[in-house]
Amino acid sequence: MAKPTVLVDKVYKLLINAPLSYTIASRNNPRFPLMWFDEEKQINRVLRYATNQNSPFEDEQDGNVILEPVVFEDGFLSVPKTNVALQKFLHFHPHNGTLFAELDKEKDASEEVKDMNIEVDALIEARSLDISQIEMISRVLFGTDPSTISTAELKRDILVFARRYPQDFLDVINDPELKFHAKVRTFFENGWIGIRGNNKELWYNTATNKKKMCSIPFNSDPFDTALAFLTSDEGIDGLKMLDMLLES
């Protein structure tokens, strides 16, 4: 024997910013077709909320319907278990999941805990960084020269970023290309790579090497051009030379 359906009170919330009182479509009309596609019957079925009908489908309702608007107050709509008609109507409504959604306290709490754990992890990682790592990450995150900013400011900026954008921060510090990007920025900051020829060429600018590195393609960023060149077969020797300067 099938178990009887357990009726429960339900709360729905708007997923958009809306006025204090917001009415959703509750019957089909040319301006907004209110339909649900029935895969079993392979047809679109017209929806209509009628307080005196058991079914939300117009083809299953009789001719004596009592229509009422469906109104969210302060972004929420409480539907008691006794109003099965409205719960069914909201379940099949084409905007369920985009305009509004059923409030799932357990799911929402789980998502909140997940977000809080990510934030805690990001803050722990940010606090554990040494100054060289902080400088490296600040180059990538903010594109600034860390030598122009105090250590206290760098630490603060990293912690603030980790708190506001924890997942982005964790993605950055776990990015295998992070160190290389930061290294190339250091090459520019130290003046070992220069931009010449009316901003069309990259040149080495070290004590022993003043040669042209490569041309900068039209509409390309010099930093991106340097990244691509130094990882190419043609630029590998130049990278080794710059690495030696960095380590000296």
C-alpha positions as CSV (number, residue, x, y, z in Angstrom):
1,M,0.0,0.0,0.0
2,A,1.4,3.4,-1.0
3,K,2.1,5.8,1.9
4,P,-0.3,8.7,2.1
5,T,1.1,12.1,1.1
6,V,2.3,14.1,4.1
7,L,0.9,17.7,3.8
8,V,3.1,20.4,5.3
9,D,3.1,24.2,5.5
10,K,5.4,25.8,2.9
11,V,7.1,29.1,2.5
12,Y,8.2,30.5,-0.9
13,K,10.6,33.4,-1.4
14,L,11.2,35.7,-4.4
15,L,14.6,35.4,-6.1
16,I,14.6,39.0,-7.3
17,N,14.5,42.4,-5.8
18,A,10.9,43.4,-5.8
19,P,8.4,45.9,-4.2
20,L,7.0,45.1,-0.8
21,S,4.0,43.6,-2.5
22,Y,4.6,41.6,-5.6
23,T,1.9,39.7,-7.6
24,I,2.9,36.8,-9.9
25,A,0.9,35.6,-12.9
26,S,-1.9,33.2,-11.8
27,R,-3.8,32.6,-15.0
28,N,-3.0,32.2,-18.7
29,N,-3.2,35.3,-20.9
30,P,-1.7,36.3,-24.3
31,R,0.8,38.7,-22.6
32,F,2.2,35.9,-20.4
33,P,1.3,32.3,-21.5
34,L,1.1,30.3,-18.2
35,M,1.7,26.7,-19.3
36,W,3.4,23.6,-18.2
37,F,4.6,21.0,-20.6
38,D,3.3,17.5,-19.9
39,E,5.9,15.1,-21.1
40,E,3.6,12.1,-20.7
41,K,0.9,13.6,-22.9
42,Q,3.3,15.6,-25.0
43,I,1.2,18.8,-24.8
44,N,1.4,22.2,-23.1
45,R,-1.3,22.4,-20.4
46,V,-2.7,25.7,-19.3
47,L,-2.2,26.6,-15.6
48,R,-4.7,28.6,-13.5
49,Y,-4.9,29.1,-9.8
50,A,-8.5,28.7,-8.5
51,T,-9.1,28.5,-4.8
52,N,-12.1,26.1,-5.2
53,Q,-10.4,23.6,-7.5
54,N,-8.1,20.7,-6.6
55,S,-6.1,20.8,-9.9
56,P,-3.9,23.6,-11.1
57,F,-4.6,22.7,-14.7
58,E,-7.4,24.4,-16.5
59,D,-8.4,21.3,-18.4
60,E,-9.2,19.5,-15.1
61,Q,-11.2,22.4,-13.6
62,D,-14.9,22.9,-13.8
63,G,-16.6,26.0,-15.1
64,N,-17.3,27.5,-11.7
65,V,-13.8,28.8,-10.6
66,I,-12.9,31.4,-8.0
67,L,-9.8,33.2,-8.9
68,E,-7.5,35.0,-6.5
69,P,-4.2,36.8,-7.0
70,V,-0.9,35.2,-5.8
71,V,0.9,37.9,-3.8
72,F,4.3,37.9,-2.2
73,E,4.6,40.2,0.8
74,D,8.1,41.5,1.7
75,G,9.5,38.8,-0.7
76,F,7.7,35.8,0.9
77,L,4.6,33.8,0.5
78,S,3.3,31.4,3.2
79,V,1.1,28.7,2.0
80,P,-0.5,26.5,4.7
81,K,-0.9,22.7,4.2
82,T,-4.6,23.2,3.8
83,N,-4.1,25.1,0.6
84,V,-3.0,22.2,-1.6
85,A,-4.3,23.9,-4.7
86,L,-1.9,26.8,-4.4
87,Q,1.0,24.6,-3.5
88,K,0.4,22.5,-6.6
89,F,0.0,25.6,-8.7
90,L,3.4,27.0,-7.5
91,H,5.0,23.7,-8.1
92,F,4.1,23.6,-11.8
93,H,4.5,27.4,-12.3
94,P,7.0,28.1,-15.1
95,H,8.8,30.7,-12.9
96,N,9.4,28.3,-10.1
97,G,13.2,28.3,-9.6
98,T,13.8,31.5,-11.5
99,L,11.4,34.1,-10.1
100,F,10.6,32.4,-6.8
101,A,11.5,29.2,-5.0
102,E,10.3,27.1,-2.1
103,L,12.2,27.9,1.1
104,D,14.2,24.9,2.2
105,K,15.6,25.7,5.6
106,E,17.8,22.6,5.8
107,K,19.2,23.2,2.3
108,D,19.7,26.9,2.9
109,A,21.5,26.2,6.2
110,S,23.7,23.7,4.5
111,E,24.7,26.2,1.8
112,E,25.3,28.8,4.4
113,V,27.6,26.5,6.4
114,K,29.4,25.6,3.2
115,D,30.0,29.3,2.4
116,M,31.1,30.0,5.9
117,N,33.6,27.1,5.8
118,I,35.1,28.4,2.5
119,E,35.4,31.9,4.1
120,V,37.2,30.4,7.1
121,D,39.5,28.3,4.9
122,A,40.4,31.4,2.9
123,L,41.1,33.5,5.9
124,I,43.3,30.8,7.4
125,E,45.3,30.5,4.2
126,A,45.6,34.3,3.9
127,R,46.8,34.6,7.5
128,S,49.4,31.9,7.0
129,L,51.1,33.5,4.0
130,D,54.6,34.9,4.5
131,I,55.6,38.3,3.1
132,S,57.1,36.9,-0.1
133,Q,53.9,35.0,-0.8
134,I,51.8,38.0,0.0
135,E,53.8,40.2,-2.4
136,M,53.5,37.5,-5.1
137,I,49.7,37.2,-4.7
138,S,49.2,41.0,-4.5
139,R,50.9,41.3,-7.9
140,V,48.4,38.9,-9.4
141,L,45.2,40.0,-7.5
142,F,45.8,43.7,-7.6
143,G,48.4,44.2,-10.4
144,T,50.4,46.6,-8.1
145,D,54.0,46.9,-7.2
146,P,54.2,45.6,-3.6
147,S,57.3,47.6,-2.9
148,T,55.2,50.8,-3.0
149,I,52.8,49.6,-0.3
150,S,53.5,48.9,3.4
151,T,53.5,45.3,4.7
152,A,50.6,46.1,7.0
153,E,48.6,47.4,4.1
154,L,49.4,44.3,1.9
155,K,48.3,41.9,4.7
156,R,45.1,43.9,5.3
157,D,44.2,44.0,1.6
158,I,44.8,40.2,1.2
159,L,42.7,39.4,4.3
160,V,39.9,41.7,3.1
161,F,39.9,40.1,-0.4
162,A,39.9,36.6,1.2
163,R,36.9,37.5,3.3
164,R,34.9,39.1,0.5
165,Y,35.8,36.7,-2.3
166,P,36.9,33.5,-0.5
167,Q,36.5,31.1,-3.4
168,D,38.3,33.4,-5.8
169,F,41.1,33.7,-3.3
170,L,41.5,30.0,-2.8
171,D,41.4,29.5,-6.6
172,V,44.2,32.0,-7.0
173,I,46.6,30.6,-4.4
174,N,46.0,27.1,-5.8
175,D,46.6,28.2,-9.4
176,P,49.8,26.6,-10.7
177,E,50.4,29.6,-12.9
178,L,50.3,32.0,-10.0
179,K,54.1,32.0,-9.3
180,F,55.0,32.4,-13.0
181,H,52.6,35.4,-13.4
182,A,54.0,37.0,-10.3
183,K,57.6,36.3,-11.5
184,V,57.0,38.0,-14.8
185,R,55.5,41.0,-13.1
186,T,58.6,41.2,-11.0
187,F,60.7,41.3,-14.2
188,F,58.8,44.3,-15.3
189,E,58.9,46.0,-11.9
190,N,62.7,45.5,-11.8
191,G,63.1,47.0,-15.2
192,W,64.5,43.8,-16.7
193,I,61.9,43.9,-19.4
194,G,61.2,47.2,-21.1
195,I,58.7,48.4,-23.7
196,R,60.0,50.4,-26.6
197,G,59.3,51.2,-30.2
198,N,56.2,53.2,-29.6
199,N,54.8,50.5,-27.3
200,K,55.2,47.9,-30.0
201,E,58.2,46.0,-28.8
202,L,59.5,44.2,-25.7
203,W,63.2,44.4,-24.9
204,Y,65.5,42.8,-22.4
205,N,67.0,45.5,-20.2
206,T,69.6,43.8,-18.0
207,A,73.3,44.6,-17.5
208,T,74.3,41.9,-20.0
209,N,71.4,41.8,-22.4
210,K,69.9,44.8,-24.2
211,K,68.4,42.8,-27.1
212,K,64.9,42.9,-28.4
213,M,62.7,40.2,-26.9
214,C,59.7,40.3,-29.3
215,S,57.1,42.4,-31.0
216,I,53.8,43.2,-29.3
217,P,50.9,42.1,-31.5
218,F,48.3,44.7,-32.3
219,N,45.8,45.3,-29.5
220,S,47.7,42.9,-27.2
221,D,48.7,43.5,-23.6
222,P,52.6,43.7,-23.1
223,F,52.4,41.6,-20.0
224,D,50.4,38.9,-21.8
225,T,52.8,39.0,-24.7
226,A,55.8,38.5,-22.3
227,L,54.0,35.6,-20.6
228,A,53.5,33.9,-24.0
229,F,57.0,34.6,-25.3
230,L,58.8,33.4,-22.1
231,T,56.9,30.1,-22.2
232,S,57.8,29.5,-25.9
233,D,60.8,27.7,-27.2
234,E,62.2,31.0,-28.5
235,G,62.0,32.6,-25.1
236,I,63.1,29.8,-22.8
237,D,66.8,31.0,-22.7
238,G,65.6,34.5,-21.8
239,L,63.5,33.1,-19.0
240,K,66.5,31.2,-17.6
241,M,68.6,34.4,-17.7
242,L,65.9,36.4,-15.9
243,D,65.4,33.6,-13.3
244,M,69.1,33.8,-12.5
245,L,68.9,37.5,-11.9
246,L,65.9,36.9,-9.6
247,E,67.7,34.3,-7.6
248,S,70.9,36.4,-7.3
